[in-house]
Amino acid sequence: MKVKLIFICLLLYILPGCVNKHRLRDNDARPGAVMRPDHSGEKDEIYPPASDSKSGSLYERCKPAVFMVHTSDGFNKYQGSGFFISSSGIGISNYHVFKGTEIGLEEITLSDGNKYKIREILARNEKYDYIIFQIDNNRPVPYLKVAARDPAISDPVFAIGNPRGVDHVYTEGKVSKIEECYILTQTPITHGNSGGPLMNMKGEVVGITSGNISQVHEQMFNYAISIQYLQINKYLK
């Protein structure tokens, strides 16, 4: 009886660690589920934000933290953009770039040519079109600071992304309107820019470039999801 009790206790201890966590289809994770990696002991100040560099233009300083995304559902391939918000490898992109695709078939490519896979999904939201994830890395990566507040209307902003697969293209414009969690801007973006950063002139992320809306008075407006809506700080702790 005593031997049987010990055996049951061992099973209860071992089995939870045997759950398959690698395959995460689009609808596998529970809505709102957050799985945070343990980054205790890391000190981001040892590896400062890309925009804090003292050398090169603002574009050259921010560019290393922006990556190209390739995803696949096993048949079709998709391309978008994304960026890091921590040296530990927490990345952000648009949900629609990953919707219906298989974890493990994606490729995260930095401007220096380094490629990464996703280790786990931290959060995702189809309605507001964002996804937050942790890459599988064993060394620090360049990252961007997150702005403390939304920009003001008429403030200049810029984007770095990969429109139609052309890597790390710089565009800029001004903020036209801020409504709920959306920032409307004249900054040009197109297919392939999806998921890249919209930044203020300090190189801080203010939004996630997501798409465009119909012409209004012959003016094309693009929009980004405000980074404030994502409450980023809870993923950096």
C-alpha positions in Angstrom: 0.0 0.0 0.0 2.8 2.3 0.9 4.6 1.6 -2.4 1.4 2.3 -4.4 1.0 5.7 -2.7 4.5 6.7 -3.5 4.0 5.7 -7.2 0.8 7.8 -7.4 2.6 10.8 -6.0 5.4 10.4 -8.5 2.8 10.4 -11.4 1.2 13.5 -10.1 4.6 15.2 -10.1 5.7 14.1 -13.5 2.6 14.2 -15.7 2.1 18.0 -15.8 5.5 18.5 -17.3 4.7 16.1 -20.2 2.0 18.3 -21.8 2.8 19.2 -25.4 3.3 23.0 -25.4 5.0 23.3 -28.8 2.1 23.1 -31.2 0.0 26.3 -30.8 -2.5 26.6 -33.6 -4.5 29.8 -33.9 -7.3 28.5 -31.8 -5.4 26.3 -29.3 -4.7 28.8 -26.6 -7.5 30.0 -24.4 -8.6 33.6 -25.2 -6.7 36.1 -23.0 -4.3 33.4 -21.7 -0.9 34.9 -20.8 2.2 32.6 -20.5 5.1 34.7 -19.2 8.7 33.4 -19.6 11.0 33.8 -16.6 13.4 36.6 -17.2 14.3 37.2 -13.6 17.9 38.4 -13.1 18.0 40.0 -16.6 19.1 43.7 -16.6 18.0 45.5 -19.7 20.2 48.5 -18.9 23.2 46.3 -19.9 21.7 46.2 -23.4 20.1 49.6 -23.9 17.2 50.3 -26.3 18.2 50.6 -30.0 17.0 54.2 -30.0 19.4 55.2 -27.2 22.5 54.6 -29.3 24.6 57.7 -29.8 25.8 56.8 -33.3 23.9 56.8 -36.6 20.6 58.4 -37.7 17.4 57.6 -35.8 16.5 55.2 -38.6 19.9 53.3 -38.3 19.5 53.1 -34.5 15.9 51.8 -34.6 16.3 49.5 -37.6 18.0 46.6 -35.8 14.9 46.1 -33.5 12.5 45.7 -36.4 12.2 42.3 -38.0 10.6 40.7 -41.0 8.0 38.0 -40.3 7.3 35.0 -42.6 4.5 32.6 -41.6 2.8 29.6 -43.1 -0.3 27.4 -42.7 1.6 24.6 -44.3 0.4 25.5 -47.8 0.4 29.3 -48.2 3.1 31.7 -47.0 2.5 35.2 -45.5 4.8 38.1 -44.8 4.7 41.0 -42.3 6.7 43.0 -39.9 7.3 43.2 -36.2 9.5 44.6 -33.5 11.1 43.8 -30.1 10.3 45.6 -26.9 12.8 43.9 -24.6 16.3 42.5 -24.9 15.0 39.1 -23.7 13.1 38.8 -27.1 9.5 39.8 -26.5 8.1 40.7 -29.9 5.0 42.3 -31.2 3.2 42.1 -34.6 -0.3 42.0 -36.1 -2.6 39.1 -35.2 -3.7 38.7 -38.8 -0.1 37.9 -39.9 -0.2 34.8 -37.8 -3.9 33.9 -38.0 -4.4 30.2 -38.9 -0.7 29.5 -39.2 1.4 26.9 -37.4 3.9 27.8 -34.7 7.2 26.3 -35.9 6.7 27.3 -39.5 7.3 31.0 -38.9 10.6 32.8 -39.4 11.6 36.0 -37.5 14.4 37.7 -39.4 16.4 40.6 -38.1 18.3 43.2 -40.3 21.6 41.5 -39.4 20.3 38.2 -40.9 19.8 36.4 -37.6 16.6 34.2 -37.6 14.5 33.0 -34.7 11.4 30.9 -33.9 8.6 31.7 -31.5 8.9 29.9 -28.1 5.5 30.9 -26.8 2.5 33.2 -27.3 2.1 35.7 -24.5 -1.1 37.4 -25.7 -3.2 37.9 -28.8 -6.3 39.8 -29.7 -8.0 39.3 -33.1 -10.4 42.3 -32.6 -7.6 44.8 -32.1 -5.2 42.9 -34.3 -2.1 42.3 -32.1 0.0 39.4 -31.0 2.8 39.4 -28.3 5.2 36.5 -28.2 8.6 35.3 -26.8 11.2 34.2 -29.3 13.5 31.2 -28.7 16.8 33.0 -28.1 19.8 32.6 -25.9 21.3 36.1 -26.3 20.0 39.7 -26.1 18.3 41.2 -29.1 18.0 44.9 -30.1 14.7 46.4 -28.8 12.7 49.7 -28.9 11.4 51.8 -26.0 7.7 52.0 -25.6 6.4 55.6 -25.4 4.8 56.6 -22.1 1.8 58.3 -23.9 0.1 58.7 -27.2 1.4 61.4 -29.6 -0.6 64.5 -30.1 -2.5 65.4 -33.3 -0.1 66.9 -35.9 3.0 65.3 -34.2 5.5 63.9 -36.7 5.8 60.1 -36.6 7.7 57.5 -38.7 7.4 53.8 -39.5 10.0 51.1 -40.3 8.6 48.0 -42.0 8.9 45.6 -44.9 6.3 46.6 -47.5 5.8 43.8 -50.0 8.9 42.1 -48.8 11.3 45.1 -49.3 13.2 45.0 -46.0 13.3 47.9 -43.5 11.7 50.8 -45.4 11.4 54.2 -43.7 8.3 56.3 -44.1 7.1 59.3 -42.2 4.1 61.6 -41.8 2.0 63.3 -39.1 -0.7 62.1 -36.7 -4.1 63.1 -38.2 -6.5 61.8 -35.5 -6.6 59.6 -32.3 -9.8 57.8 -31.6 -10.2 55.1 -29.0 -7.2 52.8 -29.5 -6.4 53.9 -33.0 -3.9 56.4 -34.3 -4.7 57.7 -37.8 -1.6 59.0 -39.7 -0.5 60.1 -43.1 2.6 57.9 -42.8 2.6 55.6 -45.9 2.2 51.9 -45.2 1.1 49.0 -47.4 1.0 45.2 -47.4 4.0 43.8 -45.6 4.2 46.7 -43.2 1.6 45.0 -41.0 2.9 44.6 -37.4 5.8 47.1 -37.7 6.3 50.0 -35.2 5.0 53.5 -35.6 7.4 55.7 -33.7 7.7 59.3 -32.4 10.8 61.3 -33.2 12.6 60.0 -30.1 12.4 56.5 -31.6 9.8 55.4 -29.0 7.0 53.1 -30.2 3.6 54.7 -30.2 1.6 52.2 -32.2 1.5 49.0 -34.4 1.0 49.8 -38.1 -2.0 47.8 -39.2 -3.7 49.0 -42.4 -5.4 51.8 -44.2 -8.9 53.2 -44.6 -10.7 54.5 -47.7 -9.8 57.8 -49.0 -11.3 60.8 -47.2 -11.5 63.9 -49.3 -8.9 62.4 -51.7 -6.5 61.8 -48.8 -5.5 58.2 -47.9 -5.2 57.6 -44.2 -3.4 54.7 -42.5 -3.9 53.6 -39.0 -2.0 52.0 -36.1 -3.1 50.4 -32.9 -2.0 52.5 -29.9 0.7 50.8 -28.0 -0.9 52.2 -24.8 -3.8 49.8 -25.3 -1.6 46.7 -24.9 -0.5 47.6 -21.4 3.0 46.5 -22.2 4.5 46.8 -18.8 2.9 43.6 -17.5 4.8 41.6 -20.0 8.2 43.2 -19.1 8.0 42.2 -15.4 
